[in-house]
Amino acid sequence: MERKLFDEDHEIFRRTFRTWIDAEVLPYREKWEEEHITPREVWRSAGEQGFLCCWLGEEHGGPGGDFLHSTIVNEELSRARASGLAFGLHSDIVVPYLHSFGSEEQKRRWLPPCARGEKITAIAMTEPHAGSDLAAIRTTAIRDGDHYVVNGQKTFISNGHLCDLVVVAVKTDPKADPPHSGVSLLVVEGGTPGFTKGKLLKKMGMQAQDTAELAFEDCRVPVHNLLGQEGSGFYYLMQKLQQERLLVAIGCQAGAEEALRVTLDYCKERKAFGRPIGAFQNTQFKLVEMATEIEIGRHFLDRLIADHVAGKDVLKETCMAKWWQSEMLKRVTDQCLQFFGGYGYMTEYEICKAYLDARVQSIFAGTNEIMKVIVAKQMGF
């Protein structure tokens, strides 16, 4: 379909970013997957080219683009299956917290190096005993003079090893009633005594993404690293989750489109019983079904992106998109893998890796079950 979201500047940006991916990402992707982490140099290279924090204004060291530039970055990384480069997490989930809720001093200190790729960010919400229920977190930050003393654990943290700045959800008032009113956001800087990064976690997919546990033991964080107001952390998180869920949908949609493209090529080339497998009616029907789902998803998502850019409240729709697009991606990669037969089960084939990478999409950024709960509430239940 013809997409009407982007102007010529955006299309030039897309071509430039694709060229960068071809040169700086694809030749090294397998190596990064074996090492379960990406090098800091590639982040700095992206920052130098203006591919990080695309929407950030020049006054804060950013390239001065918009969220549509970020959309392009996330689409192209998904198409390249560059799972280790969590640019979307850094640029469009974590840094917006610093930009929206940080003081002017914090913005001057943190935003320019984030845009340059010199400081990599993460956000730490999930704990061993608390996932979607943020009010149930146990990590505490008790004020002691000019510092907060942080104690607790976080898990499944993307960019967990690379991060230089991590936005940590903490309980500054463990006895608050209701519990969510005691949640605050602290920025913990890498190298702070008492802050340790655990071993890289082994995962079924997204092998190049460094995912780790984080531990805080009597970690003293300066009070001036508090984001916004004490006790307002839960509300800040709720404000930003709309964009986080939209980003997941964007990545899933692009991933499904790429999986179908690769499979179409394979079905035209692979022969069985003397004919390309795409010549069989069952294959054609399945390909058509996938293509239709993908086309429907693209129309819905592009309208949703436009509404988000326009500043509209699309909380319900982003939750719908997050669960539907992620489930659609799982259906598509599963069916595409089936056409590859035994080869699809081999991890040296991209479709196999795409299938493995797809599974987590319905889990992180809020499980799909939570998405449905939110939508139901928006419907008046």
N, C-alpha and C positions, 0 to 999 in steps of 0.2 A: 504494500500500500504506500501511497505517497504521504509522507509525514509533513505536517505543517508547523511543527514546533520550532524549527530551527531556521535561522537566516543564513546568509552566505558566510558571515564571519564564523558561525558555529560549524559550518561544513568544512571550512578551511582548517579550523581547529581540530576537527575530527581526523582529517587527512594527516595533519601534522602529528597528532597523537598516535595514529596507527603506524606511521613511519617510525616513531620512537619505540613503540612496542616491538616492531619487527627487528629493530637493531639492538635494543637494550633488554628485552624480556624473553622473547621466544628462544633465542639460542641458549639461554641459561635456565629455562624453566625446569627441565628434568633434574639438573644439578641441585636447584633450590628445593625440589621436592624430596630428594634424597637426604638433604641436610635439614629439612623441616624448618627452614628459615630463609629469609631473603637478606642480602647484604645492605648495609646502610648506604652504600654508595649509590645504589639505584634510586633510593629515596631522595638523595641530594640531587641526582641528575634530574629527576622529575620536578623537584622544586625549582631548579635553575631554568627549566623550560616553561614554568608557569602551569604545571599540571596538578599542583596541590593547592587546596583551599581556593579553588577557581573564583568563587564568589566574593572573596575577601578584598576589601578596598585597598587601593594603593597607599592610603594613609596609615594602614596597619601592616604594610609590607607584602600585601597580596597582589595578584595580577589584575584585579579589577574587573573580573568577568561576572557571571551570574550562575544560578543553579542549573541552567541548561548546559553550561560547560561542564559542570559536575556530572550531570546526567550522561553526557557523552563519555566522560572518563570511565564511569561505572559500567556503561554498556560495552565499551571496547575492552575493558579488562575482563568482563564476563565472557565475551566472544573469544578472547585469547586464552581463557581458562587460567588466568594469572592469579590464582587464589591466594598466593602469598603476599601480594601487594594490596594490603587492606587500606588503599587510599580513601575509599568511601568512608570507612570507619574513622579514620584520622581527620579527613577534610570536612566531612559533611555530617558527622555525628558528634565527635568529641570537641573539635575546635569551635563549633557553634556555641557550646556551653561557655567557653572562655570568652567568646565575642559578646554573647548576650548578657551574661551575668557577672563577668569580670569587671574589676575596677579599671580605671584608666591606667594605673600603674601596672596592673597585671597584664593588660592588653599590650602595653609597650614592651613588657618583659618577655611575653610568651608568643604573641602572634607572629611577629616577623620570622623567628627561627622555625616556627611550625610551617609557615608558607615556603620557606627555603628548604625544608626537609632536613634541617639540622636537629630538630627536636621532633621525635615521633611520639604520638599520643595513644592512650588507651583509656577505656572506661571500665571501672570495676564495680559492678552491681551484684552479680551472682555469687552466692556463697555455697558451701557444701550442704547447708540446710535451708537455703532460701533462694529460689529462682524467680519465678514471676511475682511472688508475694514480697514486694520490696519492703513493706512495712515490717516484715519479720526478720530483717537482717540483724546480725549480732555484732558486727564490727562496731566498736565504740571509739569515740574521740572525745576524751574528757579534758576540759580546759585546765591548764596549769600555768598561770601567768600569761606570758606572751606566746605560749605554744598549746597545741592540742596533743595529747598523748594517745596514739592510735594503737589499738589491739584488735586483732581478728584475722580472718582468712578470706580470700576471694578465689574463685576457681573459674575455669573455662575462659580465661581472659585472652582475647585476641590482641596481638602485638604485645603480649605479656613479657617477652624477653627483650624486645627492641625498645620498649617504651622509655622515654625520658621524662614524660609527664603523664601521670595517671589520675584521672578524676575518680575519686573514691566516694561511694555512698557510705556514710557512717551514721551512727546514732550519737549525736551530741547530747541528747537527753534520753537515756535508755528507759526512763520512767514516764515518758510523755503519754498522755491520753487525749486523743487517739494516738496509737503508736507512730503513724506516719508523720505526725507533727514534730517528732524528734529527729527526723532525718535531715542531714546536711550534706553538702558536697565539699570535699577538700581536695586540693591539688597536691599530690605527693610527687616530689621530684626524685628522679633516679639518683641513687647514691646516698639518700638520706639514711642515717644510721637507724637500724631496726626495720628497714624495708628490704625484704629479700624476695627474689624471684625463684620459684621452684623449677624443677626440671620440665622440659618440653613434654606436653601430654601427647600420647599416641592416639591417633584418630583414624577412622575409616576413610576419610576423604580430606580434601583441602590440605594436602600434605605439606605445601610450602608455607602455610600460615603458622607462625609461631604462637602456639596456644599454651598457656602456663597457669600455674597457681601462684598467687601472690600472698605473702605473709607479712603481717605487721606486729612487731613485738616491742612494746614501749617505744614506738616510733614517734619522735617529737617533730611535729609539723608546725611551722610558724602560723600564728593566727592570721597573718596577712595572706595566707594561701587559701583562706576560706572563700568559696565562690558565693557571691551574693549574701543573703541574710541567713543567719543560723536558724535552723528549723524549717527552711523553705525548700530543702533539697528534693523532697518528693514532688512538689509542684513544678520545680524546674524540670525534673525528669519527664513528667507527664506532658509538659509543653513541647519537648523535643522528640518524643517518641513517634509523632506523626511522620516526620521526615525519615527517621530510622527505618520505619516499616515500609515507607515508599521506596527507599533505596534497595531493600531486599526484593521488592517486586520488580524494580528496574533490572536488577541483576538476573533474576529468574527468567524474566521475559527474554532478555538478550541471550541467555544460556539456552533456552528452548529453541529460539530461532537458529542459533548456531548448530545445535544438535540435529535439527531437521535438515539444515543445509548439507552437513557432512553425510547424513544418511541418504539423502537424495542422490548425491554423487555416487555413493557406494552401491545403491540399488540399480543404478544405470550401468555400473561396471561389473559387478559380481554376477556370475552366471551359474545357473542350476538347470539341469536337464536341457542344456543347449540354449537357454534363453537368459537374458538379464533378469534378476529376481524382481525388478520393477515391472516386468511385463505380466506378472501374475496378478489376477484380479484382487486377491486378498491383500497383497502388498499395496496395490494402488488404493484400495479402500482405507487401509490403515494410515497411509501417508496423507490422504485427503482429510481424514478425521483429525489428525494432528495439525495439519496446516490450517484447518478451520478454527480449532481451539486457539492456536497461536495468533491468528488474525483477529479473532474476537478479543483476545487479551491485549493485543497492541492498541486497538481502538479505545478500549476502556482505559488503559494505562496512560496513553498520551493525553487524553482529556483530563485525567487526574493530575498529571504533571503540570499541565497548563493551569489548572485551578490552584494547585499548590503554589506555583510561581506567582499567581495573581493575589496570593495572600488569603485565599478562602479557607474556611474551616472544613477540612475533608477528613476528619478523624475516622468517621465510620467507613468511608470509602477506602482509605489507606489500609485499614484493618482487613477489609474485604479483599483488597488487592494482595496484601501480604499472604493471606492464607490461600487464596485461589491461585495466584501465580506460582507459588511454591509447590502446591499440589499438582498443578498442571506441568511444571517442570519435571517432577518425579514421574508422572505418567509418560511424558514424552521421552525422557531419557531411557526409561524402562523398555518402551516399545521400540525405540531406535536400536537399543542394544540387542534386542531379539533378532532384528534383521541381520545383524553381523554374525549371528550364530556363535560358534565356539570362539571366534576371534573377538567377539564383543566381551567375552569373559576374561580376556587377557589384558592385564594392566598396561601393556605397551600400546594399546589402542586408546585413542582419545575418548571414544564413546564410553569405555569402561570407567575412565577417570571422571568423566562428566557425570556418570550415573552415581558414583561414590560421592562426588562433591555435592550433588543435589540433595542428598538425604537430610543434611543439617538445616536446610533452608526453612523447613516447617517447624524447627525447634528454636533457633535463636531469634533474637529481637522480639521475644514473646512467642510462646508456642501457638500453634494454630487454634488450639482449644481456647486459649485466652483471647485470641482475636475474635472468636465467635461470641464469647461472653461480652466483650466490649460492644460489638455490633448489636447484640440483643439489648443491651442497656440503652444504646442509642435509638433503638426501636420502641423504647418505652417499657421494657420488662425489668 
